Amino acid sequence: MTYPGVAIITQEVTRLGRSSVEMAVTIEKKNEPGVVYATGRTVIVWYDYDAGKSAPWPETVRAAIT
């Protein structure tokens, strides 16, 4: 990908677990449809700092994700 350019970043939920959510990320350049410059994966975990471990998603957050 060269400068100047506009990056199109797509992020989608691929899996929603009890205390985690997995997302796939794709980076493309505007005006170059179908050309993928990067892909990635991220996992976010809801964490209870007082208990020192992961915790189930609160229903309000889970509803917003779905």
Order of alpha helices (4+ residues) and beta strands (2+ residues): beta-beta-beta-beta-beta-alpha
